[in-house]
Amino acid sequence: MPRRTTIVRGVTPILVALLGAATLTACSSGTDKAADDNTITVYSGRNEQLVGPLLDAFTKATGMTVEAHYGNSAELAAQLIEEGDRTPADVFFSQDAGALGAVANDDLLGVLPAEAIADVPADYRADDGLWSGVTARARVIAYDSEKYDAGEVPDSVFDVTDPRFRGQVAIAPTNASFQSFVTGMRKSEGDDAARRWLDDLKANDPKIYENNVLILEAVDKGQVGLGLINHYYWYERADEVGAENLRARLSFTAPGDPGSLVNVAGVGITSSSVDDPDARAFVEYLLGKTAQADLVDRTKEYPVIPGVEVPAGLPPLTSLKGPDVELADLEDLPGTLTMLRETGLL
């Protein structure tokens, strides 16, 4: 089955909201599912470099063929909502819980096998079983250790708007992880507080980057003092070049602070494929020890099942206390995108 990418035209209002009026690049137009046995179609918000080897290992272990379509998680969520029950997708593998929540809210996901998600902590899966985390990551502040001592780094994300950090804070407002972090702030602190923070941040002349990789690079080169990123980017880089060769360091904000949000990359089965044994087998594979260990080794994220070794140097996942927000509440991407545009950060 050949892979294909299609530009979808005539987007609906929810697509505009989800994508911030951006052009939607989709993975497939909504068509009937292929009838091939032992073949599943996966919409993946995680990139091919990461997911490709995992899918190859799944095929080798099971004999099943995976037709993978890659894209931004928010774009793929919008695509699934547009396609509805016509989607060719069997599985949605999202980089972010918010995108899964948005699809689940449109009744487009089915209940996952209970045995597959039994070992995943309740905090990292939907209460109704419609999606589950696959790996977890924490928000952190990367800082230039030649510019700031550890004690000078804010222990609350609200303090990065202090005038002493003017022009020294790097963010990636188009990135899904930043958008989920803002959504978490809206849910934990309220929309008024989140809007004030965004206004204050904008007034403090933040440096805008496309993604977390570029933010970490800028901090490590001394181009900015602080960067709001996910933890694993630093650990991946340290694994490549050695932690001793990085001037960038990480700081975890105080327990309960919005800057301590722990989010997940996660998976759901589309409603029309919920009884497909191949789709169910794929989810069971992702949440098994072999795939978990492989993902954790390559991403430096946290596993979501017990018995899988955590990357060296990471604080235990149980020690990270994020804001009082359920990951299922991160689905309001349209509201966050609207707020980011209104405050001039998009």
N, C-alpha and C positions, 0 to 999 in steps of 0.2 A: 504494500500500500504506500504510494508516494506521499511525502510530506508536502504541504502547501501553505501559503500565507496569502490572505485575501484582505483587501481594504474594504471595510464595511461603510456604506454610505447611508445617508438619511438617518442619523442617530437620533434616538429618542431623548426626551429631557433628562431622564435619569443617567443616560450615558454622558450627556454634557456635564451634568453635576459630578459624576464620578471622575471624569477625565479633565475637568477644568477647562472645557471647551477645546481640548486638544483633539487632533486628528486621531481616530482610533485605528490602530493597526491590529488586525485580528488574525486568528490562526486558521479559521475555516468558516465559511458561510454555513448557516444552519441547514443541515441535510440529514437524511435518515442515517442511522448508525449502520456501519458495515456489518454484514452478517457473518464475517469470518470467525470461525472458532479460534479460541486461544489467541485472540488479538484484543487489546484494549487501547483506547485513545486517552491520553493524559494531556490536559492543559497544565503547563508548568510555569509558575511565576518564578521559579528558581532557574538559574541559567544552565545552559547546556553543558558547560565545562564541569559544573558540579553534578548535575543530574545524569548526564549521559553515561558515565561509568556505572552508576547505580542501576540504571535501567538495563545496561548490558549484563550486569551481574544477576539481576532478576530473571532476565531471559535465559541465561545459562543455567540458573538453578531450577527453573520451572518449565522451560520450553515455550513460554508464552511470548508473543510479539507485542512490543509496545510502540504505538504511534505517538510520538511526543510532539507537542506544539508549544513553543516557548514565547514568553512575552512578559510585560509588566503585570504584576498581580492585580492591580486595580483595573487595567485594561481587560484582562482575561475575565475578571468578575463581571465587568460591563458586557463583555461579549456573551457570557453565559446567560445573563439577564435578558439580553436582546434575543438570543436564540431560543430561550425557554425550553420546552420539552422537545424542540427540534434539534437540540445540540448533538453533535457527534461525540461529545466528550463523555467518557465514562467516569473519569476521576479528575478532580481539581486539586493540584498540589501547589499551594499558595505560599508565598514568602511571608505572609502576614495574616493574623487572625481576623483583622477587620474586613479583608476581602472575602474570607470565608463566611463571616457573619452576614455580609451584604447579600451573598448568594443564598444562604440559608433562609434569610428573611423573605425571599421571594419563593419559598417552597420548592427550591430547585436541588436540594440535597436530601438524600435518604439516610436512614439511621445506620450507623456503622456496626459491624459485627461486635457484639458485646465482649466476646472473648479476645478480640484484637485490641480493644482499648482498656481492658480491665486493669492493667498495671500502670496506666497513665494517670498521674494525680489529677484530681477533680479540677484544680486551678488551671490546668492546661488542656482542657477539652470542654466541649459544649455539654451543658447539663442534659440536653435532650438527645445527645449522642450523634448529632448531625455532622460534627467534625471533630478532629483530634489534633493536638499538637504533635509534631514529629521531632523537632528540636527546639530548644529555647535559647533566647539571647537577652542580655541585659543592656539597657541604655547606660552610658557612662560619659564622663567628661575626659577627653584626651587633653593633655596640657604639655606645654614646652617646659621641660625640667630645667632648661638653662635660663628661662625667663621667670619662672615661678617656683618657689618651694612648695612641697605638698600641702603645707599648712595654709598657703595663700590661695589655694584652689577652692572655689565655692563648694559648700556641702549641700547647697540647694540650687536647683536650676533657676529659681527666681532671682538669685544673686548675680547671674551672669549679665544682667542688665545694668549693674552698677557702673557709674561713669568711669571708674578706673579700668574697666575692660572695654572701653569704647574702641571700636575698630579691631578688636582682638578676638572676637567670637565667630567661629565658622559654623555654618549650618547648610543643610541641603534640603530646602523646602519642597522640591519636586520629588524627593525620595519617599518611598512608602513607609520606611521606618520612622522618619521624622513626622510624617503625617499621622501615623498611629500614636506616636508620643503626644502630639498636640491633642488628638482625640481623647487620649487618656487623661490629659490635663483638664480638658473640658468636662469629662465625666467626674473626675475627682474633686475639682476646684470650682466648677461652674463656668458657663460661657463668659460671664463678665470678667472673671479673673483671668481666663485664658486670653481673652481679647486684650486686656490691659497689658499682659505679659508680651504678647506679640507686638503691640504698639510700642512698648518700651524697648523691646529688642530691636525693632526697626529703627527707632530713634537713636539707638546706640551704635549705628553704622556696622551691622554684622557683615561678614564676608560670605558671599554666596557661592556654593560649589554644587556640582552636579550630583555627587555621591559621597559616601563615607570614605572610600579609598582616597579620593582627592583631598578630603579634609584631613585625614591622618597624615598624608604626605606633606601638606602645608604646615601642620603643627610640627612635624619632625624636622622640617627645613627651617623652622623659626619664622615662617611667613605670617603666622597667627599664633596667638598665645593659647587659645582654648578651642576645642571642637566638640560638638555634640554628635556622638556616633554610637554604634553598637560595639560591644566589647570584643567580638571575635575578630574584627579587622586588625586590631593591635596584636592579638595572639597569633594570627596567621602571619603577619609581618615579622614578628619576633621569631617565629619558627623558621622563617626564610633566612634572616640576616643575623639572628642572635639578639636577645633583649639588650645585651650590653652595648650594642651598636645603635640603639634607638635613643634619641633625646626626648622623644614623645613618651609620656607615661600616662597611666590611667588613674582616674579617681571615681569611686562610686559615691553617689550622693547619699544623704541621710535616709534611713528607713522611712518609708511613707512618702518621700518626695516624688513628684511626677518624673523627675530625672532618673528615677530608679526603676522605671517600668520594665517588667520582664514580659516579653512578647514571644510568640512562637511562629515558626514556619509550620504549616499544618496541611491536613488532607481531608477531603470529603469525596463521597461517591455521589454522582448525579442521581436524581430521583428515578430517572428512567433506567438506570443501570444498577439500582440498589440490590437486585436479586442476581446480578451477574456474578457467578463464582470467580471469574477471572479478576474482576475489579476488586472483589472482597479479598482475594488472595494477594493482590498488590498492596492493599492497606496492611494486611497482616505481615507482609514482608517488611514494609517500611518501619513497622513497630516491633520487629523482631531484633534480637541482639546482633545478628550479623550486619544488617543494614544500619542499625543505630551506631555500632562501633565504627563502621566505615564513614558515616556522615560526620560523626564527632571528630574522628581523626583528621578529616580533610577540611572541615569548617571551623573547628575549635568552638563550636556551640555546645550546649548542654544536651545530653540525652534526656528523654522523658520517661524512660523505664529504668527500673533498678537493675543492678548487675552489670552496668556498662561503665567503663572507666572514664572519668572526667579529665579533660586536658590538664596537664601539670600547670600549677600556678593559679588556676581559677578558684575563687572562693566557692564553697558548696552552694548549690542552687537554693537549698533550704535556708541559707543565711541571708539571701537577698530579699528584702522586704520592700516591694514596690508600693505604689499608691493603691488605695482601696478601690480597685476597678476590676470588674470581671472582663476577661478578654472578649467575651461575647458582646460586650457593650462598645467595642471598638468599630462596629460596623458603620457608624455614621460618617463615612468618608465625604459625602457631599457637603455636609455641614462644615467640616473642617476645611475643605477646599475653598468653600465660599468665604470663610473667615480669613484664610491665608490671602486670598485675592483682595478682600476688603481692607486688609491691613498693609497691603502693598508688598507682601513677601512672595507672591506668585505673579 
